[in-house]
Amino acid sequence: MLRRDWEQAAGTIIDRRNKRGGEVGGDASTMRFLVEVRPTSGQSFRLELGIPGFGANFRAPMVGDVVKVLCNPAHTKARFDTSDPRLSWKTEQQAKKNQFDAELHEGDSA
């Protein structure tokens, strides 16, 4: 999909919910986010966003988090900016590992 006239913006997570869908008896729950988008040009607006792509590396933001989004203010459309490290599950796991390793080796130099 062509993304002309899209710009980076800040998005504040207002609410997050699981929506059910799909076949009866199947687990097809998906996370949906109510986001207030504040573009650099134009008025801020709210919309519902889903998990981008397959969501394999997506870390779901919490209510109150401010994350990067790409938006088209003229059409009040937006999507999560997956280049934001705060939305990366792998980045979060690496930070946890680094913290654990630092705590593990805290008293080694004595």
Biopython code that builds the backbone (N, CA, C, O; Angstrom):
import numpy as np
from Bio.PDB.StructureBuilder import StructureBuilder

atoms = [
    (1, "MET", "N", (0.840, -1.167, 0.000)),
    (1, "MET", "CA", (0.000, 0.000, 0.000)),
    (1, "MET", "C", (0.889, 1.236, 0.000)),
    (1, "MET", "O", (1.841, 1.322, 0.776)),
    (2, "LEU", "N", (0.585, 2.174, -0.855)),
    (2, "LEU", "CA", (1.345, 3.407, -0.904)),
    (2, "LEU", "C", (0.962, 4.291, 0.267)),
    (2, "LEU", "O", (-0.213, 4.410, 0.614)),
    (3, "ARG", "N", (1.948, 4.900, 0.864)),
    (3, "ARG", "CA", (1.694, 5.746, 2.035)),
    (3, "ARG", "C", (2.210, 7.152, 1.733)),
    (3, "ARG", "O", (3.210, 7.599, 2.294)),
    (4, "ARG", "N", (1.509, 7.827, 0.843)),
    (4, "ARG", "CA", (1.874, 9.205, 0.529)),
    (4, "ARG", "C", (1.304, 10.140, 1.580)),
    (4, "ARG", "O", (0.237, 9.888, 2.141)),
    (5, "ASP", "N", (2.010, 11.199, 1.835)),
    (5, "ASP", "CA", (1.576, 12.231, 2.777)),
    (5, "ASP", "C", (1.432, 11.709, 4.205)),
    (5, "ASP", "O", (0.653, 12.251, 4.989)),
    (6, "TRP", "N", (2.178, 10.661, 4.544)),
    (6, "TRP", "CA", (2.171, 10.157, 5.911)),
    (6, "TRP", "C", (3.332, 10.789, 6.649)),
    (6, "TRP", "O", (4.387, 11.038, 6.066)),
    (7, "GLU", "N", (3.140, 11.046, 7.921)),
    (7, "GLU", "CA", (4.178, 11.675, 8.736)),
    (7, "GLU", "C", (4.249, 11.000, 10.094)),
    (7, "GLU", "O", (3.309, 10.333, 10.526)),
    (8, "GLN", "N", (5.388, 11.186, 10.761)),
    (8, "GLN", "CA", (5.527, 10.636, 12.107)),
    (8, "GLN", "C", (4.745, 11.500, 13.084)),
    (8, "GLN", "O", (4.634, 12.715, 12.922)),
    (9, "ALA", "N", (4.215, 10.848, 14.088)),
    (9, "ALA", "CA", (3.451, 11.549, 15.115)),
    (9, "ALA", "C", (3.580, 10.769, 16.419)),
    (9, "ALA", "O", (4.081, 9.645, 16.439)),
    (10, "ALA", "N", (3.127, 11.377, 17.492)),
    (10, "ALA", "CA", (3.078, 10.703, 18.789)),
    (10, "ALA", "C", (1.659, 10.185, 18.997)),
    (10, "ALA", "O", (0.681, 10.856, 18.667)),
    (11, "GLY", "N", (1.571, 8.992, 19.544)),
    (11, "GLY", "CA", (0.266, 8.410, 19.833)),
    (11, "GLY", "C", (0.191, 7.979, 21.285)),
    (11, "GLY", "O", (1.059, 7.248, 21.762)),
    (12, "THR", "N", (-0.831, 8.422, 21.985)),
    (12, "THR", "CA", (-1.040, 8.037, 23.380)),
    (12, "THR", "C", (-2.107, 6.954, 23.428)),
    (12, "THR", "O", (-3.187, 7.106, 22.858)),
    (13, "ILE", "N", (-1.796, 5.864, 24.111)),
    (13, "ILE", "CA", (-2.734, 4.760, 24.233)),
    (13, "ILE", "C", (-3.785, 5.147, 25.278)),
    (13, "ILE", "O", (-3.468, 5.324, 26.454)),
    (14, "ILE", "N", (-5.029, 5.276, 24.836)),
    (14, "ILE", "CA", (-6.129, 5.670, 25.714)),
    (14, "ILE", "C", (-6.777, 4.431, 26.340)),
    (14, "ILE", "O", (-7.153, 4.446, 27.512)),
    (15, "ASP", "N", (-6.906, 3.356, 25.548)),
    (15, "ASP", "CA", (-7.539, 2.128, 26.022)),
    (15, "ASP", "C", (-7.026, 0.977, 25.172)),
    (15, "ASP", "O", (-6.583, 1.174, 24.040)),
    (16, "ARG", "N", (-7.090, -0.230, 25.731)),
    (16, "ARG", "CA", (-6.738, -1.430, 24.967)),
    (16, "ARG", "C", (-7.696, -2.541, 25.361)),
    (16, "ARG", "O", (-8.033, -2.713, 26.532)),
    (17, "ARG", "N", (-8.127, -3.296, 24.349)),
    (17, "ARG", "CA", (-9.117, -4.350, 24.588)),
    (17, "ARG", "C", (-8.882, -5.516, 23.666)),
    (17, "ARG", "O", (-8.269, -5.387, 22.607)),
    (18, "ASN", "N", (-9.389, -6.669, 24.094)),
    (18, "ASN", "CA", (-9.404, -7.846, 23.231)),
    (18, "ASN", "C", (-10.748, -7.889, 22.535)),
    (18, "ASN", "O", (-11.789, -7.780, 23.182)),
    (19, "LYS", "N", (-10.734, -8.047, 21.225)),
    (19, "LYS", "CA", (-11.965, -8.219, 20.471)),
    (19, "LYS", "C", (-12.011, -9.642, 19.979)),
    (19, "LYS", "O", (-11.001, -10.187, 19.532)),
    (20, "ARG", "N", (-13.157, -10.236, 20.057)),
    (20, "ARG", "CA", (-13.327, -11.600, 19.564)),
    (20, "ARG", "C", (-13.872, -11.562, 18.152)),
    (20, "ARG", "O", (-14.620, -10.659, 17.779)),
    (21, "GLY", "N", (-13.489, -12.545, 17.387)),
    (21, "GLY", "CA", (-13.991, -12.645, 16.022)),
    (21, "GLY", "C", (-13.673, -14.013, 15.478)),
    (21, "GLY", "O", (-13.106, -14.848, 16.182)),
    (22, "GLY", "N", (-14.024, -14.247, 14.261)),
    (22, "GLY", "CA", (-13.700, -15.520, 13.631)),
    (22, "GLY", "C", (-14.770, -16.559, 13.845)),
    (22, "GLY", "O", (-15.914, -16.233, 14.162)),
    (23, "GLU", "N", (-14.397, -17.807, 13.673)),
    (23, "GLU", "CA", (-15.343, -18.909, 13.744)),
    (23, "GLU", "C", (-15.782, -19.176, 15.172)),
    (23, "GLU", "O", (-15.071, -18.874, 16.130)),
    (24, "VAL", "N", (-16.973, -19.750, 15.290)),
    (24, "VAL", "CA", (-17.501, -20.124, 16.600)),
    (24, "VAL", "C", (-16.618, -21.224, 17.181)),
    (24, "VAL", "O", (-16.312, -22.204, 16.502)),
    (25, "GLY", "N", (-16.215, -21.063, 18.420)),
    (25, "GLY", "CA", (-15.372, -22.048, 19.081)),
    (25, "GLY", "C", (-13.891, -21.850, 18.835)),
    (25, "GLY", "O", (-13.068, -22.443, 19.532)),
    (26, "GLY", "N", (-13.536, -21.037, 17.865)),
    (26, "GLY", "CA", (-12.120, -20.784, 17.595)),
    (26, "GLY", "C", (-11.628, -19.614, 18.426)),
    (26, "GLY", "O", (-12.400, -18.710, 18.746)),
    (27, "ASP", "N", (-10.353, -19.622, 18.777)),
    (27, "ASP", "CA", (-9.782, -18.517, 19.537)),
    (27, "ASP", "C", (-9.148, -17.548, 18.559)),
    (27, "ASP", "O", (-7.998, -17.714, 18.153)),
    (28, "ALA", "N", (-9.907, -16.546, 18.191)),
    (28, "ALA", "CA", (-9.410, -15.553, 17.239)),
    (28, "ALA", "C", (-9.418, -14.178, 17.890)),
    (28, "ALA", "O", (-9.824, -13.192, 17.276)),
    (29, "SER", "N", (-8.959, -14.119, 19.155)),
    (29, "SER", "CA", (-8.952, -12.840, 19.850)),
    (29, "SER", "C", (-7.836, -11.967, 19.288)),
    (29, "SER", "O", (-6.754, -12.450, 18.953)),
    (30, "THR", "N", (-8.118, -10.697, 19.193)),
    (30, "THR", "CA", (-7.116, -9.739, 18.728)),
    (30, "THR", "C", (-7.129, -8.536, 19.644)),
    (30, "THR", "O", (-8.177, -8.140, 20.155)),
    (31, "MET", "N", (-5.982, -7.971, 19.844)),
    (31, "MET", "CA", (-5.851, -6.788, 20.684)),
    (31, "MET", "C", (-6.147, -5.559, 19.833)),
    (31, "MET", "O", (-5.650, -5.443, 18.713)),
    (32, "ARG", "N", (-6.953, -4.645, 20.357)),
    (32, "ARG", "CA", (-7.267, -3.387, 19.694)),
    (32, "ARG", "C", (-6.909, -2.253, 20.643)),
    (32, "ARG", "O", (-7.029, -2.393, 21.860)),
    (33, "PHE", "N", (-6.474, -1.138, 20.091)),
    (33, "PHE", "CA", (-5.998, -0.011, 20.881)),
    (33, "PHE", "C", (-6.716, 1.260, 20.458)),
    (33, "PHE", "O", (-6.828, 1.545, 19.266)),
    (34, "LEU", "N", (-7.201, 2.023, 21.426)),
    (34, "LEU", "CA", (-7.739, 3.354, 21.162)),
    (34, "LEU", "C", (-6.576, 4.309, 21.360)),
    (34, "LEU", "O", (-6.009, 4.395, 22.449)),
    (35, "VAL", "N", (-6.223, 5.026, 20.297)),
    (35, "VAL", "CA", (-5.025, 5.862, 20.304)),
    (35, "VAL", "C", (-5.384, 7.308, 19.965)),
    (35, "VAL", "O", (-6.128, 7.566, 19.018)),
    (36, "GLU", "N", (-4.854, 8.240, 20.741)),
    (36, "GLU", "CA", (-4.970, 9.654, 20.399)),
    (36, "GLU", "C", (-3.694, 10.034, 19.660)),
    (36, "GLU", "O", (-2.598, 9.982, 20.218)),
    (37, "VAL", "N", (-3.853, 10.413, 18.409)),
    (37, "VAL", "CA", (-2.724, 10.739, 17.539)),
    (37, "VAL", "C", (-2.543, 12.255, 17.515)),
    (37, "VAL", "O", (-3.496, 13.003, 17.296)),
    (38, "ARG", "N", (-1.300, 12.696, 17.747)),
    (38, "ARG", "CA", (-0.978, 14.119, 17.719)),
    (38, "ARG", "C", (0.034, 14.387, 16.600)),
    (38, "ARG", "O", (1.242, 14.319, 16.825)),
    (39, "PRO", "N", (-0.460, 14.690, 15.402)),
    (39, "PRO", "CA", (0.458, 14.969, 14.289)),
    (39, "PRO", "C", (1.133, 16.335, 14.460)),
    (39, "PRO", "O", (0.652, 17.197, 15.196)),
    (40, "THR", "N", (2.252, 16.505, 13.766)),
    (40, "THR", "CA", (2.944, 17.796, 13.830)),
    (40, "THR", "C", (2.161, 18.865, 13.094)),
    (40, "THR", "O", (2.282, 20.050, 13.405)),
    (41, "SER", "N", (1.353, 18.455, 12.114)),
    (41, "SER", "CA", (0.510, 19.400, 11.391)),
    (41, "SER", "C", (-0.940, 18.944, 11.525)),
    (41, "SER", "O", (-1.245, 17.767, 11.330)),
    (42, "GLY", "N", (-1.812, 19.854, 11.851)),
    (42, "GLY", "CA", (-3.224, 19.507, 11.950)),
    (42, "GLY", "C", (-3.660, 19.191, 13.363)),
    (42, "GLY", "O", (-2.873, 19.223, 14.310)),
    (43, "GLN", "N", (-4.948, 18.882, 13.473)),
    (43, "GLN", "CA", (-5.570, 18.587, 14.755)),
    (43, "GLN", "C", (-5.266, 17.158, 15.193)),
    (43, "GLN", "O", (-5.039, 16.277, 14.364)),
    (44, "SER", "N", (-5.265, 16.942, 16.504)),
    (44, "SER", "CA", (-5.143, 15.571, 16.990)),
    (44, "SER", "C", (-6.477, 14.873, 16.777)),
    (44, "SER", "O", (-7.530, 15.507, 16.707)),
    (45, "PHE", "N", (-6.405, 13.532, 16.676)),
    (45, "PHE", "CA", (-7.607, 12.737, 16.450)),
    (45, "PHE", "C", (-7.439, 11.383, 17.114)),
    (45, "PHE", "O", (-6.327, 10.964, 17.435)),
    (46, "ARG", "N", (-8.557, 10.708, 17.315)),
    (46, "ARG", "CA", (-8.538, 9.380, 17.935)),
    (46, "ARG", "C", (-9.032, 8.350, 16.930)),
    (46, "ARG", "O", (-9.902, 8.614, 16.100)),
    (47, "LEU", "N", (-8.440, 7.162, 17.040)),
    (47, "LEU", "CA", (-8.888, 6.057, 16.209)),
    (47, "LEU", "C", (-8.468, 4.743, 16.839)),
    (47, "LEU", "O", (-7.679, 4.716, 17.783)),
    (48, "GLU", "N", (-8.997, 3.671, 16.313)),
    (48, "GLU", "CA", (-8.688, 2.332, 16.803)),
    (48, "GLU", "C", (-7.625, 1.718, 15.906)),
    (48, "GLU", "O", (-7.745, 1.734, 14.681)),
    (49, "LEU", "N", (-6.584, 1.177, 16.528)),
    (49, "LEU", "CA", (-5.519, 0.509, 15.788)),
    (49, "LEU", "C", (-5.420, -0.941, 16.238)),
    (49, "LEU", "O", (-5.708, -1.270, 17.388)),
    (50, "GLY", "N", (-5.014, -1.789, 15.324)),
    (50, "GLY", "CA", (-4.784, -3.192, 15.641)),
    (50, "GLY", "C", (-3.298, -3.492, 15.655)),
    (50, "GLY", "O", (-2.466, -2.607, 15.451)),
    (51, "ILE", "N", (-2.980, -4.743, 15.897)),
    (51, "ILE", "CA", (-1.591, -5.193, 15.896)),
    (51, "ILE", "C", (-1.089, -5.179, 14.456)),
    (51, "ILE", "O", (-1.759, -5.710, 13.571)),
    (52, "PRO", "N", (0.077, -4.582, 14.204)),
    (52, "PRO", "CA", (0.573, -4.499, 12.830)),
    (52, "PRO", "C", (1.075, -5.843, 12.313)),
    (52, "PRO", "O", (1.711, -6.599, 13.047)),
    (53, "GLY", "N", (0.789, -6.132, 11.058)),
    (53, "GLY", "CA", (1.275, -7.357, 10.417)),
    (53, "GLY", "C", (0.860, -8.596, 11.175)),
    (53, "GLY", "O", (-0.276, -8.704, 11.636)),
    (54, "PHE", "N", (1.786, -9.531, 11.304)),
    (54, "PHE", "CA", (1.519, -10.763, 12.040)),
    (54, "PHE", "C", (1.726, -10.585, 13.536)),
    (54, "PHE", "O", (1.319, -11.435, 14.329)),
    (55, "GLY", "N", (2.353, -9.491, 13.921)),
    (55, "GLY", "CA", (2.553, -9.197, 15.336)),
    (55, "GLY", "C", (3.623, -10.025, 16.010)),
    (55, "GLY", "O", (3.678, -10.071, 17.239)),
    (56, "ALA", "N", (4.480, -10.685, 15.236)),
    (56, "ALA", "CA", (5.486, -11.578, 15.810)),
    (56, "ALA", "C", (6.458, -10.839, 16.725)),
    (56, "ALA", "O", (6.868, -11.389, 17.747)),
    (57, "ASN", "N", (6.832, -9.617, 16.390)),
    (57, "ASN", "CA", (7.795, -8.856, 17.187)),
    (57, "ASN", "C", (7.119, -7.668, 17.862)),
    (57, "ASN", "O", (7.806, -6.758, 18.327)),
    (58, "PHE", "N", (5.802, -7.656, 17.924)),
    (58, "PHE", "CA", (5.078, -6.502, 18.455)),
    (58, "PHE", "C", (4.864, -6.643, 19.950)),
    (58, "PHE", "O", (4.318, -7.644, 20.414)),
    (59, "ARG", "N", (5.295, -5.634, 20.708)),
    (59, "ARG", "CA", (5.025, -5.565, 22.146)),
    (59, "ARG", "C", (3.851, -4.628, 22.335)),
    (59, "ARG", "O", (3.932, -3.444, 22.007)),
    (60, "ALA", "N", (2.779, -5.149, 22.856)),
    (60, "ALA", "CA", (1.565, -4.350, 23.028)),
    (60, "ALA", "C", (1.793, -3.248, 24.056)),
    (60, "ALA", "O", (2.192, -3.536, 25.185)),
    (61, "PRO", "N", (1.548, -1.997, 23.688)),
    (61, "PRO", "CA", (1.722, -0.912, 24.645)),
    (61, "PRO", "C", (0.612, -0.914, 25.694)),
    (61, "PRO", "O", (-0.477, -1.441, 25.465)),
    (62, "MET", "N", (0.901, -0.326, 26.822)),
    (62, "MET", "CA", (-0.053, -0.237, 27.927)),
    (62, "MET", "C", (-0.781, 1.105, 27.867)),
    (62, "MET", "O", (-0.324, 2.040, 27.208)),
    (63, "VAL", "N", (-1.907, 1.191, 28.553)),
    (63, "VAL", "CA", (-2.662, 2.444, 28.620)),
    (63, "VAL", "C", (-1.763, 3.524, 29.218)),
    (63, "VAL", "O", (-1.128, 3.315, 30.252)),
    (64, "GLY", "N", (-1.718, 4.667, 28.564)),
    (64, "GLY", "CA", (-0.881, 5.779, 29.011)),
    (64, "GLY", "C", (0.453, 5.870, 28.291)),
    (64, "GLY", "O", (1.097, 6.918, 28.323)),
    (65, "ASP", "N", (0.884, 4.786, 27.639)),
    (65, "ASP", "CA", (2.147, 4.818, 26.894)),
    (65, "ASP", "C", (2.044, 5.785, 25.721)),
    (65, "ASP", "O", (0.997, 5.907, 25.085)),
    (66, "VAL", "N", (3.148, 6.468, 25.449)),
    (66, "VAL", "CA", (3.242, 7.325, 24.271)),
    (66, "VAL", "C", (4.225, 6.653, 23.318)),
    (66, "VAL", "O", (5.385, 6.435, 23.666)),
    (67, "VAL", "N", (3.756, 6.327, 22.118)),
    (67, "VAL", "CA", (4.563, 5.607, 21.137)),
    (67, "VAL", "C", (4.545, 6.348, 19.806)),
    (67, "VAL", "O", (3.749, 7.263, 19.593)),
    (68, "LYS", "N", (5.436, 5.932, 18.925)),
    (68, "LYS", "CA", (5.477, 6.521, 17.585)),
    (68, "LYS", "C", (4.410, 5.894, 16.702)),
    (68, "LYS", "O", (4.190, 4.683, 16.728)),
    (69, "VAL", "N", (3.758, 6.737, 15.928)),
    (69, "VAL", "CA", (2.821, 6.265, 14.915)),
    (69, "VAL", "C", (3.113, 7.006, 13.617)),
    (69, "VAL", "O", (3.718, 8.078, 13.621)),
    (70, "LEU", "N", (2.682, 6.431, 12.526)),
    (70, "LEU", "CA", (2.697, 7.107, 11.236)),
    (70, "LEU", "C", (1.263, 7.473, 10.936)),
    (70, "LEU", "O", (0.362, 6.655, 11.120)),
    (71, "CYS", "N", (1.035, 8.703, 10.472)),
    (71, "CYS", "CA", (-0.341, 9.123, 10.257)),
    (71, "CYS", "C", (-0.487, 9.969, 9.000)),
    (71, "CYS", "O", (0.473, 10.548, 8.491)),
    (72, "ASN", "N", (-1.708, 10.018, 8.526)),
    (72, "ASN", "CA", (-2.110, 10.906, 7.450)),
    (72, "ASN", "C", (-3.218, 11.778, 8.029)),
    (72, "ASN", "O", (-4.383, 11.380, 8.024)),
    (73, "PRO", "N", (-2.868, 12.968, 8.529)),
    (73, "PRO", "CA", (-3.853, 13.807, 9.208)),
    (73, "PRO", "C", (-5.028, 14.205, 8.319)),
    (73, "PRO", "O", (-6.144, 14.364, 8.813)),
    (74, "ALA", "N", (-4.800, 14.366, 7.033)),
    (74, "ALA", "CA", (-5.873, 14.774, 6.135)),
    (74, "ALA", "C", (-6.986, 13.733, 6.059)),
    (74, "ALA", "O", (-8.152, 14.077, 5.861)),
    (75, "HIS", "N", (-6.625, 12.466, 6.217)),
    (75, "HIS", "CA", (-7.610, 11.391, 6.136)),
    (75, "HIS", "C", (-7.862, 10.726, 7.492)),
    (75, "HIS", "O", (-8.556, 9.713, 7.572)),
    (76, "THR", "N", (-7.294, 11.300, 8.555)),
    (76, "THR", "CA", (-7.383, 10.764, 9.928)),
    (76, "THR", "C", (-7.134, 9.258, 9.960)),
    (76, "THR", "O", (-7.918, 8.487, 10.513)),
    (77, "LYS", "N", (-6.015, 8.867, 9.346)),
    (77, "LYS", "CA", (-5.585, 7.464, 9.363)),
    (77, "LYS", "C", (-4.238, 7.392, 10.068)),
    (77, "LYS", "O", (-3.465, 8.350, 10.068)),
    (78, "ALA", "N", (-3.976, 6.246, 10.663)),
    (78, "ALA", "CA", (-2.697, 6.054, 11.348)),
    (78, "ALA", "C", (-2.410, 4.570, 11.476)),
    (78, "ALA", "O", (-3.287, 3.724, 11.299)),
    (79, "ARG", "N", (-1.157, 4.280, 11.789)),
    (79, "ARG", "CA", (-0.725, 2.922, 12.096)),
    (79, "ARG", "C", (0.476, 3.038, 13.017)),
    (79, "ARG", "O", (1.159, 4.062, 13.049)),
    (80, "PHE", "N", (0.724, 1.959, 13.774)),
    (80, "PHE", "CA", (1.888, 1.952, 14.647)),
    (80, "PHE", "C", (3.156, 2.021, 13.802)),
    (80, "PHE", "O", (3.238, 1.401, 12.742)),
    (81, "ASP", "N", (4.147, 2.781, 14.278)),
    (81, "ASP", "CA", (5.451, 2.848, 13.628)),
    (81, "ASP", "C", (6.301, 1.732, 14.225)),
    (81, "ASP", "O", (6.803, 1.855, 15.342)),
    (82, "THR", "N", (6.458, 0.644, 13.474)),
    (82, "THR", "CA", (7.164, -0.531, 14.003)),
    (82, "THR", "C", (8.660, -0.302, 14.189)),
    (82, "THR", "O", (9.347, -1.175, 14.718)),
    (83, "SER", "N", (9.182, 0.852, 13.766)),
    (83, "SER", "CA", (10.594, 1.150, 14.034)),
    (83, "SER", "C", (10.798, 1.662, 15.461)),
    (83, "SER", "O", (11.940, 1.820, 15.893)),
    (84, "ASP", "N", (9.720, 1.922, 16.201)),
    (84, "ASP", "CA", (9.809, 2.383, 17.581)),
    (84, "ASP", "C", (10.246, 1.222, 18.468)),
    (84, "ASP", "O", (9.532, 0.223, 18.556)),
    (85, "PRO", "N", (11.411, 1.324, 19.136)),
    (85, "PRO", "CA", (11.877, 0.218, 19.976)),
    (85, "PRO", "C", (10.944, -0.097, 21.147)),
    (85, "PRO", "O", (10.990, -1.200, 21.691)),
    (86, "ARG", "N", (10.098, 0.862, 21.542)),
    (86, "ARG", "CA", (9.148, 0.606, 22.630)),
    (86, "ARG", "C", (8.051, -0.368, 22.205)),
    (86, "ARG", "O", (7.328, -0.895, 23.051)),
    (87, "LEU", "N", (7.924, -0.609, 20.901)),
    (87, "LEU", "CA", (6.915, -1.544, 20.392)),
    (87, "LEU", "C", (7.532, -2.870, 19.978)),
    (87, "LEU", "O", (6.867, -3.696, 19.351)),
    (88, "SER", "N", (8.800, -3.083, 20.323)),
    (88, "SER", "CA", (9.514, -4.293, 19.913)),
    (88, "SER", "C", (9.617, -5.279, 21.070)),
    (88, "SER", "O", (10.184, -4.967, 22.117)),
    (89, "TRP", "N", (9.067, -6.464, 20.870)),
    (89, "TRP", "CA", (9.147, -7.520, 21.868)),
    (89, "TRP", "C", (10.603, -7.958, 22.043)),
    (89, "TRP", "O", (11.044, -8.197, 23.167)),
    (90, "LYS", "N", (11.345, -8.062, 20.951)),
    (90, "LYS", "CA", (12.745, -8.499, 21.027)),
    (90, "LYS", "C", (13.586, -7.504, 21.826)),
    (90, "LYS", "O", (14.438, -7.909, 22.616)),
    (91, "THR", "N", (13.353, -6.221, 21.626)),
    (91, "THR", "CA", (14.089, -5.195, 22.368)),
    (91, "THR", "C", (13.781, -5.290, 23.851)),
    (91, "THR", "O", (14.677, -5.153, 24.683)),
    (92, "GLU", "N", (12.521, -5.524, 24.188)),
    (92, "GLU", "CA", (12.125, -5.669, 25.595)),
    (92, "GLU", "C", (12.797, -6.890, 26.226)),
    (92, "GLU", "O", (13.296, -6.810, 27.348)),
    (93, "GLN", "N", (12.812, -8.014, 25.512)),
    (93, "GLN", "CA", (13.426, -9.234, 26.037)),
    (93, "GLN", "C", (14.934, -9.056, 26.223)),
    (93, "GLN", "O", (15.495, -9.542, 27.205)),
    (94, "GLN", "N", (15.599, -8.360, 25.285)),
    (94, "GLN", "CA", (17.035, -8.115, 25.399)),
    (94, "GLN", "C", (17.338, -7.224, 26.597)),
    (94, "GLN", "O", (18.325, -7.446, 27.299)),
    (95, "ALA", "N", (16.501, -6.222, 26.838)),
    (95, "ALA", "CA", (16.700, -5.340, 27.999)),
    (95, "ALA", "C", (16.542, -6.120, 29.304)),
    (95, "ALA", "O", (17.303, -5.907, 30.248)),
    (96, "LYS", "N", (15.563, -7.017, 29.362)),
    (96, "LYS", "CA", (15.378, -7.848, 30.557)),
    (96, "LYS", "C", (16.587, -8.757, 30.776)),
    (96, "LYS", "O", (17.044, -8.927, 31.906)),
    (97, "LYS", "N", (17.102, -9.339, 29.694)),
    (97, "LYS", "CA", (18.271, -10.215, 29.784)),
    (97, "LYS", "C", (19.488, -9.431, 30.269)),
    (97, "LYS", "O", (20.228, -9.902, 31.133)),
    (98, "ASN", "N", (19.697, -8.234, 29.713)),
    (98, "ASN", "CA", (20.825, -7.400, 30.120)),
    (98, "ASN", "C", (20.740, -7.029, 31.599)),
    (98, "ASN", "O", (21.749, -7.031, 32.304)),
    (99, "GLN", "N", (19.526, -6.710, 32.068)),
    (99, "GLN", "CA", (19.341, -6.364, 33.477)),
    (99, "GLN", "C", (19.629, -7.573, 34.365)),
    (99, "GLN", "O", (20.290, -7.446, 35.396)),
    (100, "PHE", "N", (19.138, -8.727, 33.971)),
    (100, "PHE", "CA", (19.381, -9.951, 34.739)),
    (100, "PHE", "C", (20.877, -10.246, 34.809)),
    (100, "PHE", "O", (21.404, -10.539, 35.882)),
    (101, "ASP", "N", (21.565, -10.167, 33.658)),
    (101, "ASP", "CA", (23.005, -10.430, 33.625)),
    (101, "ASP", "C", (23.777, -9.450, 34.506)),
    (101, "ASP", "O", (24.727, -9.834, 35.188)),
    (102, "ALA", "N", (23.362, -8.178, 34.486)),
    (102, "ALA", "CA", (24.029, -7.176, 35.319)),
    (102, "ALA", "C", (23.839, -7.488, 36.804)),
    (102, "ALA", "O", (24.771, -7.352, 37.596)),
    (103, "GLU", "N", (22.637, -7.903, 37.174)),
    (103, "GLU", "CA", (22.367, -8.241, 38.560)),
    (103, "GLU", "C", (23.108, -9.523, 38.971)),
    (103, "GLU", "O", (23.557, -9.652, 40.110)),
    (104, "LEU", "N", (23.226, -10.457, 38.035)),
    (104, "LEU", "CA", (23.903, -11.717, 38.300)),
    (104, "LEU", "C", (25.384, -11.509, 38.599)),
    (104, "LEU", "O", (25.946, -12.166, 39.475)),
    (105, "HIS", "N", (26.009, -10.595, 37.868)),
    (105, "HIS", "CA", (27.444, -10.365, 37.995)),
    (105, "HIS", "C", (27.784, -9.125, 38.828)),
    (105, "HIS", "O", (28.906, -8.621, 38.773)),
    (106, "GLU", "N", (26.814, -8.645, 39.590)),
    (106, "GLU", "CA", (26.988, -7.425, 40.376)),
    (106, "GLU", "C", (28.126, -7.539, 41.386)),
    (106, "GLU", "O", (28.893, -6.590, 41.540)),
    (107, "GLY", "N", (28.257, -8.646, 42.065)),
    (107, "GLY", "CA", (29.293, -8.788, 43.092)),
    (107, "GLY", "C", (30.542, -9.496, 42.641)),
    (107, "GLY", "O", (31.388, -9.817, 43.476)),
    (108, "ASP", "N", (30.700, -9.757, 41.350)),
    (108, "ASP", "CA", (31.847, -10.519, 40.837)),
    (108, "ASP", "C", (33.183, -9.773, 40.965)),
    (108, "ASP", "O", (34.219, -10.409, 41.158)),
    (109, "SER", "N", (33.177, -8.465, 40.862)),
    (109, "SER", "CA", (34.456, -7.741, 40.840)),
    (109, "SER", "C", (35.055, -7.545, 42.231)),
    (109, "SER", "O", (36.148, -6.991, 42.346)),
    (110, "ALA", "N", (34.393, -7.968, 43.257)),
    (110, "ALA", "CA", (34.908, -7.767, 44.617)),
    (110, "ALA", "C", (35.935, -8.787, 44.999)),
    (110, "ALA", "O", (36.459, -8.748, 46.112)),
]
sb = StructureBuilder()
sb.init_structure("model")
sb.init_model(0)
sb.init_chain("A")
sb.init_seg("    ")
for serial, (resi, resn, name, xyz) in enumerate(atoms, 1):
    if name == "N":
        sb.init_residue(resn, " ", resi, " ")
    sb.init_atom(name, np.array(xyz, "f"), 0.0, 1.0, " ", f" {name:<3s}", serial, name[0])
structure = sb.get_structure()
